[in-house]
Amino acid sequence: MVKKKVLEKLIKEKDEEIAELKKKVEKYKKEAIANKSEAEAYKSQLEEQKIINQEQQELIKEYEEELGIESKEGKVTTIIGHLSRASHYLFETKTPDKATPHLRKSIKLDDQKIVRLDNLTKKKEISVFLCKARDGKTLIRLNRPKEKEIIEYGLTLENALLMVYPSADMANAVYKVYKRTLEDKNNKPTRETPNLCEKIQAQEFLLEKIIPISYLTPNGLFSLFHLIESKDFSSHIKKAFIESLIKKQLRDVAYLRTREYGFDKNLIINSSHGDKMLEVYDEAKISLTPKEKRKIKEAGKLIDERANHSFVDGASWNSFPHKILVDSYFHNKVAKMISQEIIDYNELNNEIEELVKKHTYRIDLDKMVRLTFPSDDAIHTLEWPVPILLPSERIRYEQYFVEKLSEHGEDTEHYWDLRALEGFYRHIRMWFFYRQNPDNYPDPEDVYKQHHLNMSFYSIYIHTFGRGPPKKEMINTNLRKGLELMMHPNCRPQAIKYPINYAE
């Protein structure tokens, strides 16, 4: 009996061991299946990657064969050869037509977004790489340094951007602006003209010889105004800088927009300002009634009827100061002057004025085929978040702008008729612009967007009531508040006293 119990106990223990072993076997089987599946999946990924790598290698080889990218042995590439010859015709023989076929062949680089080719073994050195302009255009940059061409401040003459335009006519339009300005500069040396980068046209391509971007302040005068306002200088010194820079902008815009360039009529762009205002409210997800839509279209039509002027875009990020203006003078000369007990402010003003004339540059001439209303460029220049100007200062500067337009032959008799309504349009469109371009034009904490909303309300209030709004009305302004004013019965193309007298 005892022996039987011992045997039963042993059998039970063995059964338990067998059961435990079966569990382990099942576990190992499952792990093995999972591992096998993982191994097969990994093997499949490797095969796929091998195929992808092979395809990429074939594409690279095909691309190299098509464009002749430089080999490791330093063989001159097809693309380098074409650009070198194009550069020769553009810069040396001044025969751009001969450069065109070479530029056409080299422009295939546009298909490859990350390409840099260097040829340092030949006499004609040239580097090529794609980059993006501030306005999003695709550019090819040429750089052909020569020791004899080192000019003042250590810059090279042969530092250029090859701009790709949608048509030869468009490239020609930009070139015409430069050519007309150059003719005025040569024929009338005493006339102040804008500083424009040298341009050479070759069919649909426009090659600009410029100073390196690194020598221009980022974001143009926009950032320089910020810098000036942040400095612990006297108000007089700040005012001298800001006034010189603003007046230079206004003179440049007045000059450029009042020349006759003979643009191809097919290039001229007319805008529907009513549609553009509706687009703003659509972006803001504000539903409009049929009556509101009709009122906006009516206001837009009034602006359309006045849109007969070339648009230069006077925004302060389109006028670029050279670092010489900032470093050599703003940081050094002024710092020395303010350390003196007596400052000759007349001398200071004159020096700043001359420096600003010499070292500020205009860009974005291709926008001049677009027609806009009389005050658009002044609003772009004077009603931005920086510099911070008082209403009376903005009016004073704009009257200066109108004087310059008149001096250049523009009829300014009705300039102020719809100025406030035009201001409303421009500022809601700038709110829209910031919303649509957050990467290129960052707006920390929506400060700039709110500025333009405030200014849009300020403008429509003046247009509606003929006076500036009370301070309490300027709190928490938005697109809806501006729309409510537009629907007010007083908001119509009535004759108001504008510019208004802020002394009243």
C-alpha positions in Angstrom: 0.0 0.0 0.0 2.8 2.4 0.9 4.7 1.4 -2.2 1.6 2.2 -4.3 1.3 5.7 -2.8 5.0 6.3 -3.5 4.6 5.3 -7.1 1.5 7.4 -7.6 3.4 10.4 -6.1 6.3 9.9 -8.5 3.9 9.5 -11.5 2.1 12.8 -10.5 5.4 14.6 -10.2 6.5 13.3 -13.7 3.1 14.3 -15.1 3.6 17.8 -13.7 7.1 17.9 -15.2 5.8 16.8 -18.6 3.0 19.4 -18.4 5.6 22.1 -17.6 7.8 20.9 -20.4 4.8 21.0 -22.8 4.2 24.6 -21.8 7.8 25.5 -22.4 7.7 23.7 -25.8 4.6 25.6 -26.8 6.2 28.9 -25.6 9.4 28.1 -27.6 7.3 27.2 -30.7 5.5 30.5 -30.5 8.8 32.4 -30.1 10.3 30.5 -32.9 7.4 31.3 -35.2 7.5 34.9 -34.2 11.3 35.0 -34.7 11.0 33.3 -38.0 8.2 35.8 -39.1 10.4 38.7 -37.9 13.4 37.3 -39.7 11.4 36.8 -42.9 10.0 40.4 -42.6 13.5 41.7 -42.0 14.8 39.7 -45.0 12.0 41.1 -47.1 12.9 44.6 -46.0 16.5 44.0 -46.9 15.5 42.8 -50.3 13.2 45.8 -50.8 16.0 48.2 -49.7 18.4 46.4 -52.0 16.0 47.0 -54.9 15.5 50.7 -53.9 19.3 51.2 -53.6 19.8 49.6 -57.0 17.1 51.8 -58.5 18.6 54.9 -56.9 22.1 53.9 -58.2 20.6 53.6 -61.7 18.9 57.0 -61.4 22.1 58.6 -60.2 24.1 56.9 -63.0 21.4 58.1 -65.5 21.5 61.6 -64.1 25.3 61.7 -64.2 25.3 60.5 -67.8 22.7 63.1 -68.8 24.3 66.1 -67.1 27.9 64.8 -66.9 28.5 65.4 -63.2 32.1 65.7 -62.3 33.9 62.4 -61.7 36.3 61.7 -58.8 39.2 62.1 -61.2 38.2 65.8 -61.6 36.9 65.6 -65.1 35.2 68.8 -66.2 31.5 68.3 -66.1 29.0 69.0 -68.9 27.1 71.3 -66.6 30.2 73.2 -65.5 31.3 73.6 -69.1 27.9 75.0 -70.1 27.8 77.5 -67.2 31.4 78.5 -67.8 30.7 79.3 -71.4 27.4 81.0 -70.5 29.3 83.1 -68.0 31.9 84.0 -70.6 29.3 85.3 -73.0 27.4 87.2 -70.3 30.2 88.8 -68.4 33.1 89.1 -70.9 31.8 89.3 -74.5 28.5 90.9 -73.5 26.6 88.6 -75.9 23.7 87.2 -73.9 22.1 85.6 -76.9 25.1 83.2 -77.3 24.7 82.3 -73.6 21.1 81.3 -73.9 21.6 77.7 -75.3 24.1 77.0 -72.6 21.8 78.3 -69.9 19.0 76.1 -71.3 21.1 73.0 -70.9 22.3 73.8 -67.5 18.9 74.7 -66.1 18.1 71.0 -65.7 19.8 71.3 -62.3 16.4 72.5 -61.2 15.3 68.9 -61.1 17.8 68.1 -58.4 17.2 70.1 -55.2 20.4 69.2 -53.5 23.3 69.6 -55.9 26.7 71.2 -55.5 29.3 70.9 -58.2 32.8 72.4 -57.9 35.5 72.6 -60.6 38.7 74.0 -59.2 41.1 72.5 -61.7 40.3 74.7 -64.7 41.3 78.3 -65.4 37.6 79.4 -65.4 36.6 78.5 -61.9 32.9 78.3 -61.3 30.7 76.8 -58.5 27.1 76.0 -59.0 24.3 75.3 -56.4 20.6 75.7 -56.2 19.1 78.1 -53.6 15.8 79.7 -52.9 15.3 83.5 -53.1 13.3 85.3 -50.4 10.2 85.3 -52.7 10.5 81.6 -53.3 11.9 81.6 -56.8 14.4 78.9 -57.8 17.8 80.3 -58.4 21.1 79.0 -59.7 24.0 80.9 -58.2 27.3 81.4 -60.1 30.5 82.3 -58.5 33.6 83.0 -60.5 36.2 84.6 -58.2 39.3 86.4 -59.7 41.9 88.1 -57.6 41.9 91.2 -59.8 38.1 91.6 -59.3 38.3 92.0 -55.6 36.7 95.4 -55.0 36.1 97.6 -52.0 35.3 95.8 -48.7 36.6 92.5 -50.0 33.6 91.7 -52.2 33.9 90.0 -55.6 32.3 91.3 -58.8 31.4 87.9 -60.1 28.9 86.9 -57.5 25.6 86.3 -59.2 22.2 84.8 -59.1 20.7 83.3 -62.3 16.9 83.8 -61.9 14.5 81.5 -63.8 11.4 83.4 -65.0 8.2 81.8 -66.5 8.9 83.6 -69.8 11.4 85.7 -71.7 9.0 88.6 -71.6 8.9 88.5 -67.8 12.7 88.5 -67.5 12.7 91.3 -70.0 10.3 93.4 -67.9 12.6 93.2 -64.9 15.6 94.0 -67.1 13.8 97.1 -68.5 13.4 98.5 -65.0 17.1 98.2 -64.3 18.1 99.5 -67.8 15.9 102.6 -67.5 17.3 103.4 -64.0 20.8 102.9 -65.3 20.2 105.3 -68.2 18.9 107.9 -65.8 21.9 107.5 -63.6 24.3 107.9 -66.6 22.4 110.7 -68.3 21.5 112.7 -65.2 24.2 112.0 -62.6 22.8 114.6 -60.2 19.4 112.8 -60.0 19.1 110.4 -57.1 18.2 106.9 -58.3 17.7 103.7 -56.4 20.6 101.3 -55.9 19.8 98.2 -58.0 21.8 95.1 -58.4 23.4 94.8 -61.9 21.2 92.7 -64.3 22.0 90.9 -67.5 19.2 89.3 -69.5 19.5 86.1 -71.5 16.0 85.2 -72.8 13.9 83.8 -69.9 16.9 84.0 -67.6 18.0 87.0 -65.7 21.5 87.0 -64.2 22.0 89.5 -61.3 25.5 90.5 -60.3 25.1 91.3 -56.6 27.1 91.6 -53.4 27.0 88.5 -51.3 23.8 88.0 -49.3 25.9 87.7 -46.2 26.8 91.3 -46.6 23.2 92.5 -46.4 21.3 92.6 -43.2 18.7 89.8 -42.9 15.1 90.9 -43.5 16.2 94.2 -44.8 15.3 97.5 -43.1 12.7 95.5 -41.1 15.4 94.1 -38.9 17.5 97.3 -38.9 14.5 99.3 -37.6 14.2 96.8 -34.8 17.9 97.3 -34.0 17.7 101.0 -34.0 14.7 101.1 -31.7 16.4 98.7 -29.3 19.6 100.8 -28.9 20.2 103.0 -26.0 20.8 106.1 -28.1 19.3 109.5 -27.8 15.9 110.1 -29.6 17.6 112.5 -31.9 20.1 109.9 -33.2 17.4 107.3 -33.6 15.2 109.8 -35.4 18.0 110.8 -37.8 18.5 107.2 -38.8 14.9 106.3 -39.1 14.0 109.5 -41.0 16.8 109.0 -43.5 15.9 105.4 -44.2 12.2 106.1 -44.6 12.7 109.0 -46.9 15.1 107.0 -49.0 12.5 104.2 -49.3 9.8 106.7 -50.3 12.1 108.4 -52.9 13.0 105.1 -54.4 9.4 104.0 -54.7 8.3 107.3 -56.1 11.1 107.2 -58.7 10.5 103.6 -59.8 6.8 103.8 -60.1 6.7 107.0 -62.2 9.1 105.8 -65.0 7.8 104.5 -68.3 9.1 101.0 -69.0 7.0 99.8 -71.9 6.0 96.5 -70.4 4.3 93.9 -72.6 0.5 94.5 -72.1 0.0 90.7 -71.7 2.2 90.8 -68.5 0.1 93.5 -66.8 -1.8 92.0 -63.8 -5.0 93.6 -62.7 -6.5 92.5 -59.3 -10.0 92.3 -58.1 -9.7 93.8 -54.6 -13.2 92.8 -53.7 -12.4 89.1 -54.3 -9.2 89.5 -52.4 -11.1 90.9 -49.4 -13.6 88.1 -49.5 -10.6 85.7 -49.5 -9.5 87.2 -46.2 -12.8 86.6 -44.5 -12.9 83.0 -45.9 -9.4 82.4 -44.4 -10.7 83.7 -41.1 -13.7 81.3 -41.3 -16.1 84.3 -41.0 -19.5 83.6 -42.7 -20.8 86.5 -44.6 -24.4 87.4 -45.5 -25.2 88.3 -49.1 -25.5 92.0 -48.1 -22.0 91.9 -46.5 -20.5 90.2 -49.6 -22.1 92.8 -51.8 -20.8 95.7 -49.7 -17.3 94.2 -49.8 -17.4 93.8 -53.6 -18.6 97.4 -53.9 -15.7 98.7 -51.8 -13.3 96.5 -53.8 -14.7 98.0 -57.1 -13.9 101.5 -55.9 -10.3 100.5 -55.3 -10.1 98.7 -58.6 -11.1 101.9 -60.5 -8.0 103.6 -58.9 -5.6 100.7 -59.5 -3.6 102.3 -62.3 -0.1 102.4 -60.8 2.9 100.1 -60.9 3.3 98.3 -57.6 6.9 98.6 -56.2 6.2 97.0 -52.8 7.8 99.5 -50.4 7.7 97.0 -47.4 10.9 97.4 -45.4 12.0 93.8 -46.0 12.4 94.7 -49.7 15.0 97.4 -49.1 18.3 96.1 -47.9 21.0 98.0 -46.0 24.6 96.9 -46.4 26.4 95.8 -43.3 28.8 98.7 -43.8 25.9 101.0 -42.8 25.2 98.9 -39.7 28.7 97.9 -38.6 31.1 100.6 -39.7 28.8 103.5 -38.9 25.9 102.6 -36.7 28.0 100.6 -34.2 31.3 102.6 -34.4 30.8 106.1 -35.6 27.7 106.9 -33.6 29.1 105.2 -30.5 32.1 107.5 -30.7 29.9 110.6 -31.3 27.6 110.0 -28.3 30.6 109.7 -26.1 31.5 113.3 -26.9 30.2 116.1 -24.8 29.0 118.2 -27.8 27.4 116.6 -30.8 27.1 118.4 -34.1 23.7 117.2 -35.1 23.8 118.8 -38.5 26.9 116.9 -39.3 25.4 113.7 -38.0 22.2 114.2 -40.1 24.2 114.9 -43.2 26.5 111.9 -42.7 23.7 109.5 -42.1 21.8 110.8 -45.1 24.8 110.2 -47.4 25.5 106.8 -46.0 21.9 105.7 -46.4 21.8 106.9 -50.0 25.0 104.9 -50.8 24.4 101.7 -49.0 20.7 100.6 -49.4 19.5 98.4 -52.2 16.1 97.7 -53.7 14.9 94.1 -54.7 11.8 92.5 -56.1 11.4 94.5 -59.3 9.4 91.8 -61.0 6.3 92.9 -59.0 6.1 96.1 -61.0 3.9 94.5 -63.7 1.1 94.5 -61.2 -1.2 97.5 -61.0 -2.3 98.9 -57.6 -4.0 101.9 -56.0 -2.2 105.2 -55.4 -1.3 104.8 -51.7 -0.4 101.1 -51.6 3.4 101.6 -51.5 3.2 104.3 -48.9 1.1 102.1 -46.7 3.7 99.3 -47.1 6.4 101.7 -46.1 4.9 103.7 -43.3 2.3 101.6 -41.5 4.3 98.5 -40.7 4.9 97.2 -37.2 8.4 98.7 -37.3 9.5 101.4 -37.1 6.9 102.6 -34.6 5.5 105.9 -36.0 3.0 108.3 -34.5 -0.1 109.0 -36.7 1.1 112.5 -37.3 4.5 111.2 -38.4 3.0 108.8 -40.9 0.9 111.6 -42.4 4.0 113.9 -42.6 6.0 111.2 -44.4 3.2 110.3 -46.7 2.8 114.0 -47.7 6.5 113.9 -48.5 5.8 110.8 -50.7 3.0 112.6 -52.5 5.3 115.6 -53.2 7.9 113.2 -54.7 5.3 111.6 -56.9 4.1 115.0 -58.1 7.8 116.1 -58.8 8.1 113.0 -61.1 4.9 114.0 -63.0 2.2 111.9 -61.4 -1.3 113.4 -61.0 -1.8 113.4 -57.2 -5.0 115.6 -57.1 -7.2 112.7 -55.9 -4.5 110.8 -54.0 -6.3 111.1 -50.6 -9.9 110.5 -51.8 -10.1 106.8 -50.7 -6.9 106.6 -48.8 -8.5 105.3 -45.6 -10.5 102.6 -47.4 -7.3 101.5 -49.2 -5.6 101.3 -45.9 -8.3 98.9 -44.6 -7.8 96.7 -47.7 -4.0 96.6 -47.4 -3.9 95.8 -43.7 -6.4 92.9 -43.8 -4.4 91.5 -46.8 -1.2 91.7 -44.7 -3.0 89.8 -41.9 -3.8 87.2 -44.6 -0.2 87.3 -45.8 1.2 86.4 -42.4 -1.3 83.6 -42.0 -0.3 82.2 -45.4 3.5 82.5 -44.9 4.3 81.5 -41.3 7.7 79.9 -42.3 9.1 82.8 -44.4 7.6 85.5 -42.2 7.3 84.3 -38.6 5.1 86.3 -36.3 5.9 85.6 -32.6 2.8 85.7 -30.5 0.8 87.1 -33.5 2.2 90.6 -32.8 2.4 91.6 -36.4 -0.9 90.2 -37.4 -2.6 92.1 -34.5 -0.8 95.3 -35.6 -2.4 95.0 -39.1 -5.8 94.2 -37.6 -5.5 97.4 -35.5 -4.5 99.4 -38.5 -7.3 98.0 -40.6 -9.8 99.0 -38.0 -8.2 102.4 -37.6 -8.4 103.0 -41.4 -12.0 101.9 -41.8 -13.0 104.0 -38.8 -11.5 107.2 -40.4 -13.2 106.3 -43.7 -16.5 105.9 -42.0 -16.5 108.8 -39.5 -13.8 111.2 -40.8 -11.8 111.0 -37.6 -9.6 108.7 -35.6 -11.2 106.1 -33.3 -11.3 106.6 -29.5 -8.6 104.6 -27.7 -11.2 102.3 -26.1 -12.4 101.4 -29.6 -8.9 100.2 -30.5 -8.9 97.4 -27.9 -9.3 93.8 -29.2 -9.8 94.8 -32.8 -10.5 92.0 -35.3 -11.8 91.4 -38.7 -15.4 91.2 -37.5 -15.2 94.7 -36.0 -13.9 96.1 -39.2 -16.7 94.4 -41.1 -19.3 95.9 -38.8 -17.9 99.4 -39.6 -18.0 98.6 -43.3 -21.7 97.9 -43.0 -22.3 101.2 -41.2 -24.4 103.6 -43.4 -21.7 106.2 -43.1 -19.2 103.9 -44.8 -19.4 105.1 -48.4 -17.1 107.0 -50.8 -17.9 110.3 -49.2 -15.6 113.3 -49.2 -13.8 113.3 -45.8 -11.1 115.6 -44.5 -8.1 113.3 -45.0 -5.4 113.5 -44.0 -7.2 114.4 -40.8 -5.9 117.1 -38.4 -4.6 115.3 -35.4 -4.3 118.6 -33.5 -8.1 118.8 -33.3 
